[in-house]
Each structure stands twice: as C-alpha cells, then as structure tokens.
Amino acid sequence: MNIFEKIITGEIPSKKILENSKFLAFHDIAPKAPIHALVIPKQSIKDFNAITPELMKEMSEFILEVVEELGIKESGYRLITNIGNDGGQEVPHLHFHILGGAKLKWPELI
C-alpha cells in the first residue's frame, strides 16, 4: 500500500482541504509554495496515462472546487502532475499538485 492509499484509508493523517466519494485534496507536508495542495483519486490509478476521460472530467471539476476553497482561483495557481520515472513521479498513484499563494517562478517550483 502506498502513502496516498494510507492517507485515503486514514492510516496516515492529513490536513484535508476537500473530500468527496471519489477524490481527496489535502495540504502537502513539504510545501514548495505558500499554498501547496495535493489532489488524488480515491481509486488506485497509477498515473495520468491510466485515467479515463470520464473520471478526469470529474477530477477537473473537483480541482476547480479545491482552488475555489483555497481562494486562488482568480489570483492564479500552477497545476502539475508527474508521470513515470523520467517525469519525476515518486508515488505510483495519480496526483496533482496545486501551487499558489504567490507569484510563482519557473522552473524552481516544479
């Protein structure tokens, strides 16, 4: 079981932002920006290559709710997902990083 699966089951605590039956958003424990959240599906999906278009539509709608909840929808944010070893994916579970709360520079915050 990977760390995100343990967070979903409650085995590892998280600072939740928003949750529904399919997705969970929580604050990153090692933030790279003033606001750094992670959004994950509760279903085990390895990466972006494995998600269905239908579930991605629902996840996109959930992400928009999260940025609204965080108060960064209008000011702006960065949305990132890493795929595979070369893409820098460390946990084999689809997740999106939401970074915001300041003017972000490139490439330091990736």
N, C-alpha and C positions, 0 to 999 in steps of 0.2 A: 504494500500500500504506500503510495507516495504522499508527500506532505500535504498536497491540496485535498486528497481524499480524506486524510485525517482531520483537516480543518472542516470539511463538509460534514463529517460524522460527529464533530465536536470533541474528538480525541485531543486535538490541539486547539487551544483557544485563539480567537482572532477578534480584532476590533472591527465588527461588522458595520457596513455603511447601509446596505440594502440587500434584501434577500426575497426570493420568491420560490416557487416549487421547482424551477429549472436552473436558476442562476444564483450566484452569491458574489457580492462585492465587499471587499474589506481593505483596510489600510495595510500597506507594505511595511514589514518590520525593519527594512533598511531603505528608507526613502531617499530618492535621488532628486527630489524637488519638494517644495513646501507642501504640496499635495501629491501623494503617490498612492494610488489605489490599484488593486488587482481585481479583475472580473473573471470568474471561472464558471463553466457549466458544471452542474452537479453530476451530470452523466460523464462517464470516463471517455474522453475524446483526446487522442494523442496530441494533435496539433491542428492548425488551420486547414491543412490538406485533407483532414478526415471529417470535417464538419459538413453537414448537409446544408444546402441553400436555405431550406425552411427553418432550421434551427439557428442559422446565422442571422436570419431576419429577426427572429425573436431576441437573439443576443444583442443585436444592434439596438433594438428598441429598449432593452434593459440598460445598455450602456448609456443611452441618452437620458434615462431616468437617473442614473448614477451621477452624471455630470451636472444635472439639474440640482440634485440633492447636495452635491459638493459646492454648488454656487460658482461653477467655472464654465458653464455652457456659453455664456456671452463673452467672457474675457478671453477664452481660448484654452486649449489643452493639447497634449500630444497623446495619441493612441498608438500603442506598439504591441505587436506580437512577434515572438521569435519562433522560428521553425527549424528544428533539427540542430545538429552539432555546429555546422557552419554558420547557422543563423543565431547561435548563442542560446538556444533553448536549454535550460538547466533542469527543468521538471517536465517529464513527459505527460503533461496534461495541458490542454489548450488553456491559455490565459492571456488576457490583455492587460497591459499596464496603462493606466491613465495618469499622466503627469501634468501638473498645472500649479496655479497659485503664484506664478512669477513669469517674467519674460524668459522663455527657455532659449538656450543656446544650442547650436549644433556643432559638433556631434557629442559634446560632453555628456548629455543626459540620455544616452541610449543604452 
